[in-house]
């Protein structure tokens, strides 16, 4: 089950038409880059 934060990160990714960095995602959702990396790692498992 995905957390609300993870769903938010996925939504940002879905809305992108081009490449986006972890730092850019972090700024958009107001979470740290490390949190984004951890979430993407968990989502990928």
Beta strands, then each sheet from edge to edge (+ up, - down):
end
